[in-house]
Structures are given as structure tokens and as C-alpha cells.
């Protein structure tokens, strides 16, 4: 299961930047080189926060509002 934000975005492997994955609330963000480690961290938190690019390509923080089944295609 992976977190999904209100806007429909989902925390998936393709969200990694050249620096890995940035997760956690603003001011308390953590970086992980690998997706599995970042996802494990999100699962351990009361709320899942992660950075993802918006339509303009700017990276912003979203918070998960639900957990969904997701299978990499």
C-alpha cells in the first residue's frame, strides 16, 4: 500500500529525484536514497508527507489522505 494525496498524486518510485526521495513534514524532512526505505519511513509516521513535482515542475510537499493498493506496471 502507498499513500495518496488529496490531489490524487501517489507516492511511487518515479518520484525520486537525482538526490533520492524527500519525505516528512516541512521543517522535518528526511532524504532517502531508496524508494523502499522512504516508503517504510512514511508507513511509520502518523501522516505521510512527501515531495512531488506539480504541473509546473516545482517540487512541493503533499500529505497522504488515504492508503491505496498500487502495483508497479
CHARMM-style PDB file with segment names, atoms N, HN, CA, C and O in Angstrom:
ATOM      1  N   UNK     1       0.849  -1.176   0.000  1.00  0.00      PROA
ATOM      2  CA  UNK     1       0.000   0.000   0.000  1.00  0.00      PROA
ATOM      3  C   UNK     1       0.893   1.238   0.000  1.00  0.00      PROA
ATOM      4  O   UNK     1       1.974   1.257   0.588  1.00  0.00      PROA
ATOM      5  N   UNK     2       0.397   2.271  -0.685  1.00  0.00      PROA
ATOM      6  HN  UNK     2      -0.482   2.255  -1.163  1.00  0.00      PROA
ATOM      7  CA  UNK     2       1.136   3.529  -0.788  1.00  0.00      PROA
ATOM      8  C   UNK     2       0.195   4.683  -0.461  1.00  0.00      PROA
ATOM      9  O   UNK     2      -1.018   4.561  -0.632  1.00  0.00      PROA
ATOM     10  N   UNK     3       0.748   5.810   0.011  1.00  0.00      PROA
ATOM     11  HN  UNK     3       1.733   5.909   0.150  1.00  0.00      PROA
ATOM     12  CA  UNK     3      -0.112   6.950   0.331  1.00  0.00      PROA
ATOM     13  C   UNK     3      -0.543   7.707  -0.920  1.00  0.00      PROA
ATOM     14  O   UNK     3       0.198   7.818  -1.897  1.00  0.00      PROA
ATOM     15  N   UNK     4      -1.769   8.224  -0.854  1.00  0.00      PROA
ATOM     16  HN  UNK     4      -2.371   8.135  -0.061  1.00  0.00      PROA
ATOM     17  CA  UNK     4      -2.319   9.055  -1.926  1.00  0.00      PROA
ATOM     18  C   UNK     4      -2.753  10.385  -1.321  1.00  0.00      PROA
ATOM     19  O   UNK     4      -3.398  10.420  -0.273  1.00  0.00      PROA
ATOM     20  N   UNK     5      -2.394  11.477  -1.991  1.00  0.00      PROA
ATOM     21  HN  UNK     5      -1.871  11.448  -2.842  1.00  0.00      PROA
ATOM     22  CA  UNK     5      -2.751  12.820  -1.535  1.00  0.00      PROA
ATOM     23  C   UNK     5      -4.140  13.202  -2.032  1.00  0.00      PROA
ATOM     24  O   UNK     5      -4.708  12.531  -2.893  1.00  0.00      PROA
ATOM     25  N   UNK     6      -4.671  14.271  -1.488  1.00  0.00      PROA
ATOM     26  HN  UNK     6      -4.208  14.816  -0.788  1.00  0.00      PROA
ATOM     27  CA  UNK     6      -5.996  14.764  -1.857  1.00  0.00      PROA
ATOM     28  C   UNK     6      -6.095  15.052  -3.360  1.00  0.00      PROA
ATOM     29  O   UNK     6      -7.152  14.864  -3.962  1.00  0.00      PROA
ATOM     30  N   UNK     7      -4.986  15.512  -3.964  1.00  0.00      PROA
ATOM     31  HN  UNK     7      -4.127  15.665  -3.474  1.00  0.00      PROA
ATOM     32  CA  UNK     7      -5.000  15.834  -5.397  1.00  0.00      PROA
ATOM     33  C   UNK     7      -4.884  14.600  -6.283  1.00  0.00      PROA
ATOM     34  O   UNK     7      -4.852  14.719  -7.508  1.00  0.00      PROA
ATOM     35  N   UNK     8      -4.821  13.416  -5.678  1.00  0.00      PROA
ATOM     36  HN  UNK     8      -4.847  13.319  -4.683  1.00  0.00      PROA
ATOM     37  CA  UNK     8      -4.745  12.173  -6.434  1.00  0.00      PROA
ATOM     38  C   UNK     8      -3.333  11.671  -6.670  1.00  0.00      PROA
ATOM     39  O   UNK     8      -3.149  10.553  -7.152  1.00  0.00      PROA
ATOM     40  N   UNK     9      -2.320  12.487  -6.334  1.00  0.00      PROA
ATOM     41  HN  UNK     9      -2.470  13.395  -5.943  1.00  0.00      PROA
ATOM     42  CA  UNK     9      -0.942  12.033  -6.525  1.00  0.00      PROA
ATOM     43  C   UNK     9      -0.624  10.925  -5.530  1.00  0.00      PROA
ATOM     44  O   UNK     9      -1.139  10.894  -4.412  1.00  0.00      PROA
ATOM     45  N   UNK    10       0.237  10.019  -5.972  1.00  0.00      PROA
ATOM     46  HN  UNK    10       0.655  10.044  -6.880  1.00  0.00      PROA
ATOM     47  CA  UNK    10       0.574   8.823  -5.205  1.00  0.00      PROA
ATOM     48  C   UNK    10       2.088   8.754  -5.040  1.00  0.00      PROA
ATOM     49  O   UNK    10       2.828   9.134  -5.947  1.00  0.00      PROA
ATOM     50  N   UNK    11       2.548   8.276  -3.901  1.00  0.00      PROA
ATOM     51  HN  UNK    11       1.947   7.966  -3.164  1.00  0.00      PROA
ATOM     52  CA  UNK    11       3.980   8.115  -3.670  1.00  0.00      PROA
ATOM     53  C   UNK    11       4.444   6.850  -4.386  1.00  0.00      PROA
ATOM     54  O   UNK    11       4.196   5.736  -3.924  1.00  0.00      PROA
ATOM     55  N   UNK    12       5.123   7.036  -5.525  1.00  0.00      PROA
ATOM     56  HN  UNK    12       5.324   7.941  -5.900  1.00  0.00      PROA
ATOM     57  CA  UNK    12       5.578   5.930  -6.366  1.00  0.00      PROA
ATOM     58  C   UNK    12       7.072   6.089  -6.663  1.00  0.00      PROA
ATOM     59  O   UNK    12       7.620   7.177  -6.487  1.00  0.00      PROA
ATOM     60  N   UNK    13       7.742   5.015  -7.114  1.00  0.00      PROA
ATOM     61  HN  UNK    13       7.297   4.131  -7.257  1.00  0.00      PROA
ATOM     62  CA  UNK    13       9.183   5.073  -7.359  1.00  0.00      PROA
ATOM     63  C   UNK    13       9.625   6.171  -8.328  1.00  0.00      PROA
ATOM     64  O   UNK    13      10.727   6.701  -8.187  1.00  0.00      PROA
ATOM     65  N   UNK    14       8.805   6.517  -9.289  1.00  0.00      PROA
ATOM     66  HN  UNK    14       7.910   6.087  -9.404  1.00  0.00      PROA
ATOM     67  CA  UNK    14       9.202   7.523 -10.283  1.00  0.00      PROA
ATOM     68  C   UNK    14       9.347   8.922  -9.691  1.00  0.00      PROA
ATOM     69  O   UNK    14       9.824   9.824 -10.381  1.00  0.00      PROA
ATOM     70  N   UNK    15       8.954   9.130  -8.444  1.00  0.00      PROA
ATOM     71  HN  UNK    15       8.567   8.398  -7.884  1.00  0.00      PROA
ATOM     72  CA  UNK    15       9.074  10.447  -7.809  1.00  0.00      PROA
ATOM     73  C   UNK    15      10.470  10.740  -7.278  1.00  0.00      PROA
ATOM     74  O   UNK    15      10.717  11.832  -6.767  1.00  0.00      PROA
ATOM     75  N   UNK    16      11.363   9.808  -7.387  1.00  0.00      PROA
ATOM     76  HN  UNK    16      11.163   8.921  -7.803  1.00  0.00      PROA
ATOM     77  CA  UNK    16      12.719  10.051  -6.917  1.00  0.00      PROA
ATOM     78  C   UNK    16      13.422  11.085  -7.784  1.00  0.00      PROA
ATOM     79  O   UNK    16      13.311  11.060  -9.009  1.00  0.00      PROA
ATOM     80  N   UNK    17      14.137  11.982  -7.146  1.00  0.00      PROA
ATOM     81  HN  UNK    17      14.227  12.003  -6.150  1.00  0.00      PROA
ATOM     82  CA  UNK    17      14.951  12.954  -7.877  1.00  0.00      PROA
ATOM     83  C   UNK    17      16.379  12.417  -7.924  1.00  0.00      PROA
ATOM     84  O   UNK    17      16.646  11.317  -7.440  1.00  0.00      PROA
ATOM     85  N   UNK    18      17.283  13.179  -8.496  1.00  0.00      PROA
ATOM     86  HN  UNK    18      17.067  14.072  -8.889  1.00  0.00      PROA
ATOM     87  CA  UNK    18      18.681  12.724  -8.538  1.00  0.00      PROA
ATOM     88  C   UNK    18      19.253  12.564  -7.134  1.00  0.00      PROA
ATOM     89  O   UNK    18      20.257  11.878  -6.940  1.00  0.00      PROA
ATOM     90  N   UNK    19      18.607  13.203  -6.152  1.00  0.00      PROA
ATOM     91  HN  UNK    19      17.791  13.760  -6.310  1.00  0.00      PROA
ATOM     92  CA  UNK    19      19.041  13.105  -4.755  1.00  0.00      PROA
ATOM     93  C   UNK    19      18.253  12.074  -3.962  1.00  0.00      PROA
ATOM     94  O   UNK    19      18.440  11.959  -2.751  1.00  0.00      PROA
ATOM     95  N   UNK    20      17.383  11.326  -4.613  1.00  0.00      PROA
ATOM     96  HN  UNK    20      17.231  11.419  -5.597  1.00  0.00      PROA
ATOM     97  CA  UNK    20      16.585  10.325  -3.925  1.00  0.00      PROA
ATOM     98  C   UNK    20      15.185  10.827  -3.629  1.00  0.00      PROA
ATOM     99  O   UNK    20      14.585  11.527  -4.444  1.00  0.00      PROA
ATOM    100  N   UNK    21      14.667  10.474  -2.474  1.00  0.00      PROA
ATOM    101  HN  UNK    21      15.154   9.906  -1.811  1.00  0.00      PROA
ATOM    102  CA  UNK    21      13.293  10.785  -2.074  1.00  0.00      PROA
ATOM    103  C   UNK    21      13.316  11.668  -0.839  1.00  0.00      PROA
ATOM    104  O   UNK    21      14.046  11.401   0.116  1.00  0.00      PROA
ATOM    105  N   UNK    22      12.505  12.730  -0.866  1.00  0.00      PROA
ATOM    106  HN  UNK    22      11.912  12.947  -1.641  1.00  0.00      PROA
ATOM    107  CA  UNK    22      12.396  13.623   0.286  1.00  0.00      PROA
ATOM    108  C   UNK    22      11.019  13.434   0.893  1.00  0.00      PROA
ATOM    109  O   UNK    22      10.003  13.644   0.230  1.00  0.00      PROA
ATOM    110  N   UNK    23      10.990  13.037   2.156  1.00  0.00      PROA
ATOM    111  HN  UNK    23      11.815  12.866   2.695  1.00  0.00      PROA
ATOM    112  CA  UNK    23       9.730  12.746   2.841  1.00  0.00      PROA
ATOM    113  C   UNK    23       9.729  13.400   4.212  1.00  0.00      PROA
ATOM    114  O   UNK    23      10.781  13.728   4.760  1.00  0.00      PROA
ATOM    115  N   UNK    24       8.542  13.582   4.755  1.00  0.00      PROA
ATOM    116  HN  UNK    24       7.687  13.315   4.310  1.00  0.00      PROA
ATOM    117  CA  UNK    24       8.390  14.197   6.067  1.00  0.00      PROA
ATOM    118  C   UNK    24       7.810  15.590   5.949  1.00  0.00      PROA
ATOM    119  O   UNK    24       7.872  16.204   4.884  1.00  0.00      PROA
ATOM    120  N   UNK    25       7.243  16.097   7.040  1.00  0.00      PROA
ATOM    121  HN  UNK    25       7.192  15.598   7.905  1.00  0.00      PROA
ATOM    122  CA  UNK    25       6.633  17.431   7.016  1.00  0.00      PROA
ATOM    123  C   UNK    25       7.689  18.524   6.870  1.00  0.00      PROA
ATOM    124  O   UNK    25       8.854  18.334   7.216  1.00  0.00      PROA
ATOM    125  N   UNK    26       7.260  19.661   6.354  1.00  0.00      PROA
ATOM    126  HN  UNK    26       6.312  19.816   6.073  1.00  0.00      PROA
ATOM    127  CA  UNK    26       8.168  20.792   6.159  1.00  0.00      PROA
ATOM    128  C   UNK    26       8.858  21.126   7.478  1.00  0.00      PROA
ATOM    129  O   UNK    26       8.220  21.209   8.527  1.00  0.00      PROA
ATOM    130  N   UNK    27      10.152  21.312   7.405  1.00  0.00      PROA
ATOM    131  HN  UNK    27      10.671  21.245   6.552  1.00  0.00      PROA
ATOM    132  CA  UNK    27      10.941  21.604   8.594  1.00  0.00      PROA
ATOM    133  C   UNK    27      11.492  20.363   9.268  1.00  0.00      PROA
ATOM    134  O   UNK    27      12.379  20.459  10.117  1.00  0.00      PROA
ATOM    135  N   UNK    28      10.978  19.195   8.900  1.00  0.00      PROA
ATOM    136  HN  UNK    28      10.258  19.117   8.210  1.00  0.00      PROA
ATOM    137  CA  UNK    28      11.454  17.932   9.471  1.00  0.00      PROA
ATOM    138  C   UNK    28      11.568  16.881   8.365  1.00  0.00      PROA
ATOM    139  O   UNK    28      11.228  15.713   8.556  1.00  0.00      PROA
ATOM    140  N   UNK    29      12.053  17.325   7.210  1.00  0.00      PROA
ATOM    141  HN  UNK    29      12.329  18.274   7.055  1.00  0.00      PROA
ATOM    142  CA  UNK    29      12.160  16.428   6.066  1.00  0.00      PROA
ATOM    143  C   UNK    29      13.400  15.547   6.173  1.00  0.00      PROA
ATOM    144  O   UNK    29      14.412  15.928   6.761  1.00  0.00      PROA
ATOM    145  N   UNK    30      13.287  14.369   5.591  1.00  0.00      PROA
ATOM    146  HN  UNK    30      12.465  14.060   5.113  1.00  0.00      PROA
ATOM    147  CA  UNK    30      14.403  13.425   5.552  1.00  0.00      PROA
ATOM    148  C   UNK    30      14.586  12.960   4.118  1.00  0.00      PROA
ATOM    149  O   UNK    30      13.630  12.872   3.348  1.00  0.00      PROA
ATOM    150  N   UNK    31      15.818  12.668   3.779  1.00  0.00      PROA
ATOM    151  HN  UNK    31      16.595  12.739   4.404  1.00  0.00      PROA
ATOM    152  CA  UNK    31      16.136  12.181   2.437  1.00  0.00      PROA
ATOM    153  C   UNK    31      16.527  10.713   2.517  1.00  0.00      PROA
ATOM    154  O   UNK    31      17.233  10.286   3.430  1.00  0.00      PROA
ATOM    155  N   UNK    32      16.050   9.952   1.539  1.00  0.00      PROA
ATOM    156  HN  UNK    32      15.476  10.299   0.797  1.00  0.00      PROA
ATOM    157  CA  UNK    32      16.375   8.540   1.428  1.00  0.00      PROA
ATOM    158  C   UNK    32      16.834   8.266   0.006  1.00  0.00      PROA
ATOM    159  O   UNK    32      16.243   8.762  -0.953  1.00  0.00      PROA
ATOM    160  N   UNK    33      17.887   7.477  -0.124  1.00  0.00      PROA
ATOM    161  HN  UNK    33      18.367   7.075   0.655  1.00  0.00      PROA
ATOM    162  CA  UNK    33      18.392   7.135  -1.452  1.00  0.00      PROA
ATOM    163  C   UNK    33      17.450   6.167  -2.160  1.00  0.00      PROA
ATOM    164  O   UNK    33      17.295   6.230  -3.380  1.00  0.00      PROA
ATOM    165  N   UNK    34      16.822   5.274  -1.402  1.00  0.00      PROA
ATOM    166  HN  UNK    34      16.948   5.222  -0.412  1.00  0.00      PROA
ATOM    167  CA  UNK    34      15.983   4.243  -1.997  1.00  0.00      PROA
ATOM    168  C   UNK    34      14.504   4.420  -1.699  1.00  0.00      PROA
ATOM    169  O   UNK    34      14.118   4.918  -0.642  1.00  0.00      PROA
ATOM    170  N   UNK    35      13.680   3.997  -2.662  1.00  0.00      PROA
ATOM    171  HN  UNK    35      13.993   3.591  -3.521  1.00  0.00      PROA
ATOM    172  CA  UNK    35      12.225   4.090  -2.529  1.00  0.00      PROA
ATOM    173  C   UNK    35      11.716   3.261  -1.350  1.00  0.00      PROA
ATOM    174  O   UNK    35      10.904   3.742  -0.560  1.00  0.00      PROA
ATOM    175  N   UNK    36      12.184   2.029  -1.230  1.00  0.00      PROA
ATOM    176  HN  UNK    36      12.843   1.638  -1.872  1.00  0.00      PROA
ATOM    177  CA  UNK    36      11.674   1.150  -0.169  1.00  0.00      PROA
ATOM    178  C   UNK    36      11.928   1.724   1.219  1.00  0.00      PROA
ATOM    179  O   UNK    36      11.074   1.619   2.100  1.00  0.00      PROA
ATOM    180  N   UNK    37      13.092   2.329   1.419  1.00  0.00      PROA
ATOM    181  HN  UNK    37      13.786   2.415   0.704  1.00  0.00      PROA
ATOM    182  CA  UNK    37      13.393   2.946   2.716  1.00  0.00      PROA
ATOM    183  C   UNK    37      12.492   4.152   2.970  1.00  0.00      PROA
ATOM    184  O   UNK    37      12.012   4.351   4.086  1.00  0.00      PROA
ATOM    185  N   UNK    38      12.265   4.954   1.930  1.00  0.00      PROA
ATOM    186  HN  UNK    38      12.655   4.792   1.023  1.00  0.00      PROA
ATOM    187  CA  UNK    38      11.395   6.127   2.073  1.00  0.00      PROA
ATOM    188  C   UNK    38       9.963   5.694   2.381  1.00  0.00      PROA
ATOM    189  O   UNK    38       9.304   6.286   3.235  1.00  0.00      PROA
ATOM    190  N   UNK    39       9.483   4.668   1.690  1.00  0.00      PROA
ATOM    191  HN  UNK    39      10.018   4.187   0.995  1.00  0.00      PROA
ATOM    192  CA  UNK    39       8.124   4.180   1.925  1.00  0.00      PROA
ATOM    193  C   UNK    39       7.993   3.592   3.330  1.00  0.00      PROA
ATOM    194  O   UNK    39       6.979   3.806   3.995  1.00  0.00      PROA
ATOM    195  N   UNK    40       8.989   2.866   3.779  1.00  0.00      PROA
ATOM    196  HN  UNK    40       9.812   2.692   3.238  1.00  0.00      PROA
ATOM    197  CA  UNK    40       8.957   2.315   5.140  1.00  0.00      PROA
ATOM    198  C   UNK    40       8.880   3.442   6.166  1.00  0.00      PROA
ATOM    199  O   UNK    40       8.153   3.334   7.154  1.00  0.00      PROA
ATOM    200  N   UNK    41       9.625   4.519   5.934  1.00  0.00      PROA
ATOM    201  HN  UNK    41      10.215   4.606   5.132  1.00  0.00      PROA
ATOM    202  CA  UNK    41       9.566   5.667   6.840  1.00  0.00      PROA
ATOM    203  C   UNK    41       8.159   6.267   6.837  1.00  0.00      PROA
ATOM    204  O   UNK    41       7.608   6.550   7.900  1.00  0.00      PROA
ATOM    205  N   UNK    42       7.572   6.463   5.649  1.00  0.00      PROA
ATOM    206  HN  UNK    42       8.020   6.233   4.785  1.00  0.00      PROA
ATOM    207  CA  UNK    42       6.220   7.032   5.572  1.00  0.00      PROA
ATOM    208  C   UNK    42       5.222   6.165   6.327  1.00  0.00      PROA
ATOM    209  O   UNK    42       4.342   6.684   7.013  1.00  0.00      PROA
ATOM    210  N   UNK    43       5.354   4.870   6.207  1.00  0.00      PROA
ATOM    211  HN  UNK    43       6.069   4.448   5.650  1.00  0.00      PROA
ATOM    212  CA  UNK    43       4.439   3.952   6.892  1.00  0.00      PROA
ATOM    213  C   UNK    43       4.564   4.043   8.406  1.00  0.00      PROA
ATOM    214  O   UNK    43       3.617   3.720   9.124  1.00  0.00      PROA
ATOM    215  N   UNK    44       5.711   4.476   8.896  1.00  0.00      PROA
ATOM    216  HN  UNK    44       6.480   4.738   8.313  1.00  0.00      PROA
ATOM    217  CA  UNK    44       5.932   4.551  10.343  1.00  0.00      PROA
ATOM    218  C   UNK    44       5.457   5.875  10.950  1.00  0.00      PROA
ATOM    219  O   UNK    44       5.475   6.038  12.170  1.00  0.00      PROA
ATOM    220  N   UNK    45       5.039   6.808  10.114  1.00  0.00      PROA
ATOM    221  HN  UNK    45       5.025   6.676   9.122  1.00  0.00      PROA
ATOM    222  CA  UNK    45       4.667   8.142  10.577  1.00  0.00      PROA
ATOM    223  C   UNK    45       3.156   8.273  10.779  1.00  0.00      PROA
ATOM    224  O   UNK    45       2.384   7.548  10.151  1.00  0.00      PROA
ATOM    225  N   UNK    46       2.727   9.191  11.649  1.00  0.00      PROA
ATOM    226  HN  UNK    46       3.354   9.780  12.159  1.00  0.00      PROA
ATOM    227  CA  UNK    46       1.291   9.415  11.846  1.00  0.00      PROA
ATOM    228  C   UNK    46       0.608   9.924  10.577  1.00  0.00      PROA
ATOM    229  O   UNK    46      -0.560   9.622  10.333  1.00  0.00      PROA
ATOM    230  N   UNK    47       1.339  10.697   9.773  1.00  0.00      PROA
ATOM    231  HN  UNK    47       2.288  10.942   9.972  1.00  0.00      PROA
ATOM    232  CA  UNK    47       0.836  11.188   8.484  1.00  0.00      PROA
ATOM    233  C   UNK    47       1.985  11.117   7.491  1.00  0.00      PROA
ATOM    234  O   UNK    47       3.132  11.403   7.834  1.00  0.00      PROA
ATOM    235  N   UNK    48       1.668  10.732   6.254  1.00  0.00      PROA
ATOM    236  HN  UNK    48       0.736  10.500   5.976  1.00  0.00      PROA
ATOM    237  CA  UNK    48       2.692  10.571   5.219  1.00  0.00      PROA
ATOM    238  C   UNK    48       2.833  11.860   4.413  1.00  0.00      PROA
ATOM    239  O   UNK    48       1.905  12.266   3.714  1.00  0.00      PROA
ATOM    240  N   UNK    49       3.990  12.497   4.512  1.00  0.00      PROA
ATOM    241  HN  UNK    49       4.744  12.168   5.080  1.00  0.00      PROA
ATOM    242  CA  UNK    49       4.303  13.703   3.748  1.00  0.00      PROA
ATOM    243  C   UNK    49       5.427  13.372   2.776  1.00  0.00      PROA
ATOM    244  O   UNK    49       6.393  12.705   3.147  1.00  0.00      PROA
ATOM    245  N   UNK    50       5.309  13.835   1.530  1.00  0.00      PROA
ATOM    246  HN  UNK    50       4.525  14.378   1.228  1.00  0.00      PROA
ATOM    247  CA  UNK    50       6.384  13.632   0.568  1.00  0.00      PROA
ATOM    248  C   UNK    50       6.393  14.767  -0.446  1.00  0.00      PROA
ATOM    249  O   UNK    50       5.401  15.476  -0.622  1.00  0.00      PROA
ATOM    250  N   UNK    51       7.528  14.922  -1.106  1.00  0.00      PROA
ATOM    251  HN  UNK    51       8.334  14.346  -0.964  1.00  0.00      PROA
ATOM    252  CA  UNK    51       7.661  15.937  -2.150  1.00  0.00      PROA
ATOM    253  C   UNK    51       7.406  15.294  -3.501  1.00  0.00      PROA
ATOM    254  O   UNK    51       7.817  14.164  -3.767  1.00  0.00      PROA
ATOM    255  N   UNK    52       6.716  16.049  -4.344  1.00  0.00      PROA
ATOM    256  HN  UNK    52       6.383  16.967  -4.128  1.00  0.00      PROA
ATOM    257  CA  UNK    52       6.467  15.626  -5.717  1.00  0.00      PROA
ATOM    258  C   UNK    52       6.337  16.890  -6.568  1.00  0.00      PROA
ATOM    259  O   UNK    52       5.975  17.948  -6.055  1.00  0.00      PROA
ATOM    260  N   UNK    53       6.632  16.782  -7.874  1.00  0.00      PROA
ATOM    261  HN  UNK    53       6.926  15.922  -8.291  1.00  0.00      PROA
ATOM    262  CA  UNK    53       6.519  17.959  -8.732  1.00  0.00      PROA
ATOM    263  C   UNK    53       5.055  18.256  -9.059  1.00  0.00      PROA
ATOM    264  O   UNK    53       4.248  17.344  -9.235  1.00  0.00      PROA
ATOM    265  N   UNK    54       4.728  19.553  -9.137  1.00  0.00      PROA
ATOM    266  HN  UNK    54       5.384  20.294  -8.995  1.00  0.00      PROA
ATOM    267  CA  UNK    54       3.379  19.938  -9.559  1.00  0.00      PROA
ATOM    268  C   UNK    54       3.357  20.053 -11.085  1.00  0.00      PROA
ATOM    269  O   UNK    54       4.337  19.710 -11.746  1.00  0.00      PROA
ATOM    270  N   UNK    55       2.261  20.527 -11.638  1.00  0.00      PROA
ATOM    271  HN  UNK    55       1.464  20.806 -11.101  1.00  0.00      PROA
ATOM    272  CA  UNK    55       2.110  20.627 -13.092  1.00  0.00      PROA
ATOM    273  C   UNK    55       3.168  21.523 -13.729  1.00  0.00      PROA
ATOM    274  O   UNK    55       3.514  21.341 -14.896  1.00  0.00      PROA
ATOM    275  N   UNK    56       3.679  22.482 -12.975  1.00  0.00      PROA
ATOM    276  HN  UNK    56       3.398  22.630 -12.027  1.00  0.00      PROA
ATOM    277  CA  UNK    56       4.709  23.388 -13.490  1.00  0.00      PROA
ATOM    278  C   UNK    56       6.125  22.841 -13.271  1.00  0.00      PROA
ATOM    279  O   UNK    56       7.104  23.463 -13.685  1.00  0.00      PROA
ATOM    280  N   UNK    57       6.229  21.697 -12.630  1.00  0.00      PROA
ATOM    281  HN  UNK    57       5.434  21.192 -12.294  1.00  0.00      PROA
ATOM    282  CA  UNK    57       7.533  21.096 -12.389  1.00  0.00      PROA
ATOM    283  C   UNK    57       8.197  21.525 -11.093  1.00  0.00      PROA
ATOM    284  O   UNK    57       9.341  21.156 -10.828  1.00  0.00      PROA
ATOM    285  N   UNK    58       7.488  22.303 -10.282  1.00  0.00      PROA
ATOM    286  HN  UNK    58       6.559  22.604 -10.497  1.00  0.00      PROA
ATOM    287  CA  UNK    58       8.026  22.741  -8.988  1.00  0.00      PROA
ATOM    288  C   UNK    58       7.737  21.677  -7.931  1.00  0.00      PROA
ATOM    289  O   UNK    58       6.626  21.153  -7.846  1.00  0.00      PROA
ATOM    290  N   UNK    59       8.755  21.370  -7.129  1.00  0.00      PROA
ATOM    291  HN  UNK    59       9.657  21.796  -7.198  1.00  0.00      PROA
ATOM    292  CA  UNK    59       8.601  20.343  -6.103  1.00  0.00      PROA
ATOM    293  C   UNK    59       7.946  20.930  -4.861  1.00  0.00      PROA
ATOM    294  O   UNK    59       8.426  21.918  -4.305  1.00  0.00      PROA
ATOM    295  N   UNK    60       6.851  20.319  -4.429  1.00  0.00      PROA
ATOM    296  HN  UNK    60       6.461  19.516  -4.880  1.00  0.00      PROA
ATOM    297  CA  UNK    60       6.140  20.761  -3.238  1.00  0.00      PROA
ATOM    298  C   UNK    60       5.773  19.571  -2.373  1.00  0.00      PROA
ATOM    299  O   UNK    60       5.835  18.423  -2.813  1.00  0.00      PROA
ATOM    300  N   UNK    61       5.390  19.856  -1.141  1.00  0.00      PROA
ATOM    301  HN  UNK    61       5.339  20.788  -0.783  1.00  0.00      PROA
ATOM    302  CA  UNK    61       5.029  18.806  -0.184  1.00  0.00      PROA
ATOM    303  C   UNK    61       3.525  18.558  -0.228  1.00  0.00      PROA
ATOM    304  O   UNK    61       2.726  19.494  -0.244  1.00  0.00      PROA
ATOM    305  N   UNK    62       3.161  17.291  -0.246  1.00  0.00      PROA
ATOM    306  HN  UNK    62       3.811  16.531  -0.232  1.00  0.00      PROA
ATOM    307  CA  UNK    62       1.758  16.888  -0.120  1.00  0.00      PROA
ATOM    308  C   UNK    62       1.662  15.921   1.056  1.00  0.00      PROA
ATOM    309  O   UNK    62       2.660  15.356   1.502  1.00  0.00      PROA
ATOM    310  N   UNK    63       0.446  15.747   1.540  1.00  0.00      PROA
ATOM    311  HN  UNK    63      -0.364  16.207   1.177  1.00  0.00      PROA
ATOM    312  CA  UNK    63       0.220  14.814   2.649  1.00  0.00      PROA
ATOM    313  C   UNK    63      -0.795  13.768   2.206  1.00  0.00      PROA
ATOM    314  O   UNK    63      -1.788  14.087   1.552  1.00  0.00      PROA
ATOM    315  N   UNK    64      -0.537  12.537   2.565  1.00  0.00      PROA
ATOM    316  HN  UNK    64       0.269  12.278   3.096  1.00  0.00      PROA
ATOM    317  CA  UNK    64      -1.457  11.464   2.221  1.00  0.00      PROA
ATOM    318  C   UNK    64      -2.751  11.562   3.018  1.00  0.00      PROA
ATOM    319  O   UNK    64      -2.743  11.850   4.215  1.00  0.00      PROA
ATOM    320  N   UNK    65      -3.852  11.317   2.335  1.00  0.00      PROA
ATOM    321  HN  UNK    65      -3.859  11.083   1.362  1.00  0.00      PROA
ATOM    322  CA  UNK    65      -5.163  11.314   2.994  1.00  0.00      PROA
ATOM    323  C   UNK    65      -5.744   9.900   3.057  1.00  0.00      PROA
ATOM    324  O   UNK    65      -6.732   9.655   3.749  1.00  0.00      PROA
ATOM    325  N   UNK    66      -5.116   8.974   2.325  1.00  0.00      PROA
ATOM    326  HN  UNK    66      -4.314   9.173   1.763  1.00  0.00      PROA
ATOM    327  CA  UNK    66      -5.548   7.570   2.335  1.00  0.00      PROA
ATOM    328  C   UNK    66      -4.389   6.709   1.857  1.00  0.00      PROA
ATOM    329  O   UNK    66      -3.425   7.206   1.274  1.00  0.00      PROA
ATOM    330  N   UNK    67      -4.496   5.427   2.109  1.00  0.00      PROA
ATOM    331  HN  UNK    67      -5.279   5.023   2.583  1.00  0.00      PROA
ATOM    332  CA  UNK    67      -3.525   4.453   1.615  1.00  0.00      PROA
ATOM    333  C   UNK    67      -4.242   3.585   0.597  1.00  0.00      PROA
ATOM    334  O   UNK    67      -5.359   3.128   0.838  1.00  0.00      PROA
ATOM    335  N   UNK    68      -3.594   3.356  -0.549  1.00  0.00      PROA
ATOM    336  HN  UNK    68      -2.687   3.727  -0.745  1.00  0.00      PROA
ATOM    337  CA  UNK    68      -4.222   2.583  -1.619  1.00  0.00      PROA
ATOM    338  C   UNK    68      -3.307   1.440  -2.054  1.00  0.00      PROA
ATOM    339  O   UNK    68      -2.090   1.493  -1.875  1.00  0.00      PROA
ATOM    340  N   UNK    69      -3.920   0.411  -2.628  1.00  0.00      PROA
ATOM    341  HN  UNK    69      -4.909   0.368  -2.774  1.00  0.00      PROA
ATOM    342  CA  UNK    69      -3.141  -0.659  -3.250  1.00  0.00      PROA
ATOM    343  C   UNK    69      -2.555  -0.107  -4.537  1.00  0.00      PROA
ATOM    344  O   UNK    69      -3.244   0.577  -5.293  1.00  0.00      PROA
ATOM    345  N   UNK    70      -1.298  -0.397  -4.786  1.00  0.00      PROA
ATOM    346  HN  UNK    70      -0.738  -0.953  -4.171  1.00  0.00      PROA
ATOM    347  CA  UNK    70      -0.647   0.077  -6.004  1.00  0.00      PROA
ATOM    348  C   UNK    70       0.330  -0.981  -6.465  1.00  0.00      PROA
ATOM    349  O   UNK    70       1.097  -1.524  -5.670  1.00  0.00      PROA
ATOM    350  N   UNK    71       0.298  -1.271  -7.755  1.00  0.00      PROA
ATOM    351  HN  UNK    71      -0.326  -0.830  -8.401  1.00  0.00      PROA
ATOM    352  CA  UNK    71       1.207  -2.248  -8.339  1.00  0.00      PROA
ATOM    353  C   UNK    71       1.968  -1.560  -9.458  1.00  0.00      PROA
ATOM    354  O   UNK    71       1.365  -0.962 -10.349  1.00  0.00      PROA
ATOM    355  N   UNK    72       3.299  -1.645  -9.413  1.00  0.00      PROA
ATOM    356  HN  UNK    72       3.788  -2.131  -8.689  1.00  0.00      PROA
ATOM    357  CA  UNK    72       4.126  -1.036 -10.454  1.00  0.00      PROA
ATOM    358  C   UNK    72       3.909  -1.771 -11.766  1.00  0.00      PROA
ATOM    359  O   UNK    72       3.944  -3.000 -11.820  1.00  0.00      PROA
ATOM    360  N   UNK    73       3.684  -1.002 -12.817  1.00  0.00      PROA
ATOM    361  HN  UNK    73       3.655  -0.003 -12.773  1.00  0.00      PROA
ATOM    362  CA  UNK    73       3.453  -1.618 -14.137  1.00  0.00      PROA
ATOM    363  C   UNK    73       4.722  -1.697 -14.930  1.00  0.00      PROA
ATOM    364  OT1 UNK    73       4.715  -2.185 -16.060  1.00  0.00      PROA
TER     365      UNK     73
END
